[in-house]
């Protein structure tokens, strides 16, 4: 854009310029959000408890697993350092 051309207001999706176009797009967005939220199927309380339990057990399992792998690798490296005389 050259310096001689005046700045124009942005063109919105509806084809309108300026605040009117922005307002119409915002209103359309929130209307569509409301329509989509009506279609959502929410999980039951029982499903939420079950999936939460699975997530917590899985996180605990992998936490313990990675902790033991870390301890094993640390012990192996310490042994290797002692054997080679690096430490």
Backbone bond lengths (Angstrom), bond angles and torsions (degrees), N, CA, C in turn:
res aa  C-N    CA-C-N  psi(-1)  N-CA   C-N-CA  omega(-1)  CA-C   N-CA-C  phi
1 X - - - 1.442 - - 1.528 107.82 -
2 X 1.289 117.60 130.96 1.464 120.64 -179.10 1.526 109.89 -82.55
3 X 1.321 115.29 164.94 1.461 120.44 -177.42 1.525 111.85 -71.80
4 X 1.332 116.63 -18.37 1.472 119.89 -176.99 1.526 112.01 -78.54
5 X 1.348 117.73 -24.83 1.457 120.19 -178.76 1.520 109.82 -80.18
6 X 1.338 117.28 135.00 1.480 118.89 177.66 1.534 109.98 -72.49
7 X 1.321 115.90 151.16 1.458 120.20 178.05 1.512 109.01 -70.92
8 X 1.335 115.37 136.23 1.458 120.13 179.58 1.521 108.28 -106.70
9 X 1.324 115.54 152.74 1.467 120.33 175.70 1.522 108.14 -66.86
10 X 1.323 118.22 147.52 1.465 120.10 -178.70 1.523 111.40 -64.44
11 X 1.319 114.70 147.88 1.462 120.26 177.09 1.518 107.20 -91.93
12 X 1.316 116.96 126.74 1.456 121.88 -178.85 1.513 109.59 -91.58
13 X 1.313 116.90 174.77 1.464 122.84 -175.34 1.522 111.76 -58.44
14 X 1.318 117.33 -32.88 1.456 119.86 -178.77 1.527 111.72 -77.86
15 X 1.330 116.58 -5.69 1.458 120.34 179.44 1.513 113.25 91.50
16 X 1.308 117.66 -5.09 1.458 120.94 -179.64 1.515 109.81 -89.07
17 X 1.309 116.06 156.23 1.451 121.34 -179.53 1.519 110.71 -107.28
18 X 1.330 115.22 157.22 1.453 121.64 171.48 1.512 114.31 73.35
19 X 1.340 115.22 -158.29 1.467 120.76 -174.73 1.519 113.84 -62.44
20 X 1.320 118.19 -31.41 1.464 120.23 -179.34 1.518 110.11 -64.64
21 X 1.321 117.56 -43.88 1.461 120.95 178.42 1.505 111.40 -64.90
22 X 1.332 116.75 -41.09 1.464 120.71 178.42 1.516 110.28 -62.79
23 X 1.323 117.52 -43.98 1.460 121.31 -178.58 1.535 110.33 -63.82
24 X 1.310 117.83 -44.03 1.466 120.81 -179.64 1.522 111.23 -64.71
25 X 1.330 118.10 -40.30 1.463 120.77 178.08 1.516 111.66 -65.73
26 X 1.320 117.09 -39.66 1.460 120.73 179.01 1.522 110.39 -64.97
27 X 1.317 117.07 -43.59 1.463 121.20 179.19 1.531 110.47 -63.81
28 X 1.320 117.21 -41.82 1.464 121.18 177.96 1.523 110.41 -63.30
29 X 1.319 117.56 -42.18 1.459 121.34 179.05 1.523 111.00 -59.00
30 X 1.330 117.99 -49.71 1.459 120.60 -177.91 1.523 112.21 -68.20
31 X 1.314 118.08 -31.59 1.465 120.88 175.01 1.520 110.02 -64.66
32 X 1.329 116.84 -43.14 1.463 120.44 178.94 1.528 111.64 -67.59
33 X 1.337 117.38 -36.46 1.460 120.56 176.73 1.525 109.66 -62.52
34 X 1.320 117.55 -45.26 1.465 121.24 179.27 1.529 110.77 -60.72
35 X 1.335 117.50 -42.39 1.464 120.77 179.03 1.521 111.63 -64.45
36 X 1.321 117.81 -39.92 1.467 120.78 178.85 1.528 111.10 -68.06
37 X 1.321 117.50 -39.10 1.462 120.49 -179.74 1.522 111.38 -65.10
38 X 1.324 117.98 -27.78 1.460 120.58 176.58 1.524 111.32 -69.68
39 X 1.329 117.64 -25.37 1.464 121.71 -178.89 1.522 113.29 -86.44
40 X 1.315 117.64 -9.48 1.461 121.20 -176.80 1.523 109.48 -69.96
41 X 1.333 115.82 136.07 1.461 120.04 172.95 1.520 106.99 -102.90
42 X 1.312 116.15 115.82 1.443 121.81 -175.74 1.517 109.38 -86.15
43 X 1.349 118.10 143.08 1.466 120.12 179.12 1.527 110.89 -71.31
44 X 1.328 114.65 153.99 1.463 119.21 177.09 1.530 109.32 -75.22
45 X 1.326 115.91 167.86 1.460 120.72 179.23 1.529 110.19 -61.75
46 X 1.321 116.52 -37.84 1.462 121.13 179.83 1.532 111.09 -63.77
47 X 1.332 116.82 -42.13 1.469 120.77 178.21 1.531 111.40 -64.88
48 X 1.312 116.53 -39.36 1.469 120.32 179.37 1.521 110.46 -64.24
49 X 1.345 116.97 -44.57 1.462 120.04 178.25 1.524 110.97 -62.15
50 X 1.326 116.55 -42.99 1.467 120.24 -177.86 1.522 111.36 -64.04
51 X 1.306 117.70 -46.84 1.466 119.82 -178.64 1.524 111.22 -69.46
52 X 1.332 117.64 -34.64 1.465 120.24 176.45 1.518 110.32 -63.61
53 X 1.321 116.93 -42.51 1.457 121.32 178.12 1.526 110.73 -61.13
54 X 1.328 117.73 -43.80 1.464 121.25 179.26 1.522 110.48 -61.95
55 X 1.316 117.66 -42.83 1.467 121.25 179.99 1.523 110.80 -63.69
56 X 1.330 117.83 -44.56 1.470 120.66 -178.85 1.525 111.59 -66.06
57 X 1.331 117.49 -41.84 1.468 120.35 179.04 1.531 110.30 -65.68
58 X 1.324 117.13 -42.57 1.465 120.84 179.35 1.531 110.77 -63.42
59 X 1.325 117.04 -43.60 1.472 120.67 179.08 1.526 110.80 -63.04
60 X 1.332 117.12 -41.85 1.468 120.38 178.86 1.526 110.46 -64.76
61 X 1.328 117.06 -43.60 1.459 121.05 179.64 1.526 111.04 -58.97
62 X 1.324 116.89 -50.54 1.460 119.38 -178.31 1.518 112.00 -69.06
63 X 1.328 117.95 -30.24 1.460 120.18 174.78 1.507 111.37 -62.85
64 X 1.343 116.98 -47.25 1.465 121.40 178.74 1.524 110.42 -65.70
65 X 1.329 116.45 -41.68 1.463 120.94 179.99 1.534 111.19 -61.32
66 X 1.316 116.87 -49.88 1.468 119.87 -179.07 1.523 111.92 -66.81
67 X 1.330 118.07 -33.70 1.456 121.53 175.80 1.530 110.32 -62.71
68 X 1.348 116.55 -44.54 1.465 119.18 -179.93 1.530 111.36 -69.00
69 X 1.325 118.50 -36.32 1.467 120.39 175.50 1.524 109.81 -63.14
70 X 1.315 117.14 -41.71 1.458 121.38 178.39 1.530 111.18 -62.38
71 X 1.321 116.48 -44.83 1.469 119.33 177.72 1.527 111.07 -61.86
72 X 1.322 117.41 -42.66 1.462 121.32 179.44 1.520 112.43 -62.89
73 X 1.326 116.63 -45.27 1.472 119.96 179.40 1.529 111.15 -66.18
74 X 1.322 116.93 -38.22 1.468 120.27 178.05 1.520 110.47 -63.10
75 X 1.343 116.42 -44.84 1.463 120.28 178.91 1.527 110.85 -63.85
76 X 1.329 117.21 -41.54 1.465 120.62 -179.99 1.533 110.82 -64.49
77 X 1.306 117.98 -42.43 1.464 120.48 179.27 1.527 111.09 -67.86
78 X 1.317 117.52 -40.57 1.469 120.00 176.98 1.526 110.84 -61.42
79 X 1.330 117.10 -42.28 1.468 121.05 176.91 1.526 110.51 -62.05
80 X 1.354 116.39 -44.49 1.462 120.83 179.63 1.529 110.85 -61.59
81 X 1.319 117.22 -41.39 1.471 121.24 179.51 1.532 110.79 -65.04
82 X 1.344 116.56 -39.85 1.462 120.19 179.51 1.517 110.51 -67.03
83 X 1.349 117.83 -41.77 1.461 122.06 -177.58 1.530 111.24 -66.43
84 X 1.319 115.71 -41.06 1.466 119.86 -177.53 1.524 112.15 -84.67
85 X 1.312 118.33 -12.83 1.456 121.39 178.36 1.518 113.26 80.88
86 X 1.314 117.40 16.98 1.466 120.48 -179.66 1.519 110.11 -74.75
87 X 1.299 118.21 -38.36 1.468 121.05 -173.90 1.513 111.71 -81.40
